């Protein structure tokens, strides 16, 4: 699996958003949110 390096500030933001759930699930939610905001046609749901 590829590894992605992030700054300490971004890591802390992701950790705070996770609030007890798995960080990977939080990352997918953040990616989906970003995708919908920046390219609404990419995700019809």
C-alpha positions in Angstrom: 0.0 0.0 0.0 1.4 3.5 -0.9 2.4 5.8 2.0 1.6 9.5 2.0 3.6 11.9 4.1 1.7 14.8 5.7 2.7 17.7 7.9 2.2 17.5 11.7 -0.5 20.1 11.4 -2.5 18.1 8.8 -2.0 14.9 10.8 -3.4 16.6 13.9 -6.4 17.9 11.9 -7.2 14.4 10.6 -6.8 12.9 14.0 -9.2 15.5 15.5 -11.7 14.8 12.7 -11.5 11.1 13.4 -12.8 11.5 16.9 -12.6 7.8 17.7 -13.3 6.3 14.4 -10.6 4.8 12.1 -8.4 7.4 10.5 -8.8 5.7 7.1 -12.6 6.0 7.2 -12.1 9.7 8.1 -9.7 10.2 5.2 -12.2 8.7 2.7 -14.9 11.0 4.0 -12.6 14.0 3.6 -11.7 12.9 0.1 -15.4 12.5 -0.8 -16.2 15.9 0.6 -13.4 17.5 -1.3 -14.4 15.8 -4.5 -18.0 16.9 -4.2 -17.0 20.5 -3.6 -14.5 20.7 -6.4 -16.1 18.5 -9.1 -19.8 17.8 -8.3 -20.2 15.8 -11.6 -17.6 13.2 -10.4 -19.9 11.9 -7.6 -23.6 11.7 -8.6 -24.6 10.6 -5.0 
